[in-house]
């Protein structure tokens, strides 16, 4: 593993602690301009997510309304009543985003897939990099006000569900994740930048509980007039 990623893993709790865990749970508040564009405003304002640390699987509740929840994994989505009764399902759900643009409206499955993919990756980074066959290369550091954040560019393997196949991760002097340059593939072409902040310790794992995603300018700066995606987390648990 690249030295910078090894530093990040250690800074966020260490591989030893992570390998003892199998599940996570968190309360999440989703916002940002993208939800209104997609016709899903308020759908994920106050949700509870639970998932696996070792495989890509996540549950969001309540969704799409009281008494129901959705489950996500890369090859299958479901909508269920809280008593477990299956309401609907989608197989190969990512294929349903083909030819979408940023203005394409989403149905309940589209919105849930996007939210779940983003959240699983947020809650397991940088640890999921230990178990997937990524490629790494050195990248130019980023100057953020008075700080300099070193960087590593990663390329995810085919079949791994992630918001962007190629991403550049930046960490601070302590190894904490601070910024990610990426695209949001499910929204169509376009450059984005995600900032992570308010790192807190839950069950030995350091989690950035505040994420803000912006359109990224060609020079790497962010377009501050609008926040594309906002994620705030609390009550995070690992077991």
N, C-alpha and C positions, 0 to 999 in steps of 0.2 A: 504494500500500500504506500502511496505517496506520503512523504514525511508530514506535509501539511494536514492531510486527512487524518493521519495517526494522532497528530497534536489535537485536532478537533474532537476526535473520539474520546481521548483522555480528558479533555476539558469539559465535555458534556456528561461525564460520569464514568467512563471507562468501559472497555469491552467486557471485562469480567462481570461488572454489575449488570450490564445489558443482557448478557447470556443467561443470567438467572431469572430473567423476566419473560413472560409469555403474553401478557395482555396489558392493554391500557384503556383508560376511560377519561373523558374530559368534557367539560361544559364549554361550548363554543358560541361566539357571537360573530356572525358573518355580515359584512356590509360591503359597500363599494359601488361604483357606478355601473359595473358590468351587469348586476342583477336586474336593474331597470331596463337596460338595453335588451336583455334576454327574456323579459316578461316574468321574472321570478323574484321581484323585489319583496323582501320580508320573509321569504320562504325558510331561510336558515338563520333568522335573527337570534333565536335562543334555542339551541339544540344540545343534545347530549350524544356524544359519539363514543363508541367502544370498538376495539379492534385487536388484531393479533400483531405481535411484534415480529413473528417469524414468517408470516405469509401475508400477502396483500388481501386483507379482508377487513371490512368496516361496516358498522351498523350506525345509522342516523335515526334518532327519535326525538320528538315526534316528527314524522314526515310521511305523506304530504299534509297531514292534519292530525288532530288528536285521535288517539287510539290506533294509530298506524305507524309503521317504521319501514325503512328501506335498508336492504343489505347490498353490499358492493364487493365485487372482486373483478379482476380484469375481464374474465370471460362470461360473467353472469351478474345480473341485477335482479332483485325482487322487491315488490311492494307487498307487505304483509300486515294483517291485523295484529294487534298486540297479543292475541291468543294463539298466534302462529299460523292462522289460516292464510294461504297464499291468495293474493288479490290479482297480481300480474307479475310477469317476469320478462326479461330481455336477455337473449343470448348474443354474444359478440357485440356488446353495447357500444364499444368505441367505434365500430364501423358505421354507426348511425350518424356520426359527425362528418362523414365524408361530404366535401363540397360546401361545408358551412363557412359563412363569413362572420365577421363580428356583429353584423346586424341580424343574423338568422335567429328567429325566436326559438326557444327551447320548450320542450314538454317536461313533465315531471321526471322522466328517466334521464333526459339530458342534464338537467340541473343537478340531480342527485349524483350522477356519475362525476361531473366536474368537481362538485364539492367534496365528494369522498376521495377522489384521487389526490386532490390538493392536500386535504387534511391528513391522509395516511402518510404522505411523503413528509409533511411538516412535522408530524409527531414522531417519526422514526429517523429523521435525518440528525446526525450523520451516520447512525448505526447501520441503516440498511445498506450502506456502501460496503460493509464488511462481507455481505453475503451475496452480492450480485457482481457479475463479471464486468466491471467498469473499466474503461480506458482513461488514463490520466495524462495530462501534459502541463508543464509550467505555463502560467499566464502572468500578464503584467499586473503589478499591484495597483490598488486604487487609493487615491488620496481623498480622504473624507475630512474636510475641515483641517484640523491639526494632526489627524491620524493617518497612518499608512497601513493599509490592510493587504497582506500578501494573498495570492490567489492561486487556485488550481482549476484547470478546465477538465470537466469529466464528461464522458460520453457513455450513456446507459446502453445496455444490450437490448436487442429486439425482444419483445415479449414482456419487458418490465414496464408497468404502467406508471408513467411520470409526466408531469405537466410539460416537460421539454426534454427531448432526447439528449441535447447538449446543454450544459450549464457551466457557469463559472462561479465558484464559491470563494468568498472572501472571509477571512477571519481576523479578529483583532489580536493584540499582542498576547492575550491569554488563551487564544485558540477558540474563542467563542464565535459562532457563525454570526455575521453581521449583514452581509449582502449577498445576493445571488443574481447574476445576469442570466436571463433565460428568455424563452418564448413561451407563450401559452398556446400550445399546438391546437387545442380544441376550439380556440377562438379564431383560428386562421392565422395568416402571416402577420408578424409584428414583433418588435423587440420590447421586452419588459425588464424591470428591475424590482427585486423584492428586498425589503429591509426587515431585519429581525431585531427585536429589542425586548427589554424587560425580562431578562433571563431569570428564572427561578428554579429552585431545586425541589423535585418531587420524587420521593422514594429513591433518592440517590442519583436521579437523572436530571440534568440541567436542561430546561425547556425554555426557548424564547416564546413568551406568551403574547407578544404583539407583533403582527406581521402586516406590512403595508406594501402593496404592489402598485407600481406606476408605469406608464409608458416611458420607454427609454429613448433618449435622443441619440443621434449618431455618435456624439462625443462621449457617451456614457452617462451623462447627467439625466436626471429624472424630470419629467413634466409634472410640476407641482400643482397645476391648476385643478387637477382631479385625481382622486384615488381610485384606481381601477378595482382593487380588491382590498378589503380590510378584514383581518382576523384577530380576534381577541379570545384568549383562553383563560380559564380558571378551573379550580377543583380537579386538577390533573392527578391521576393515580396510575401507578404501575404495579403489577403483581406477577 
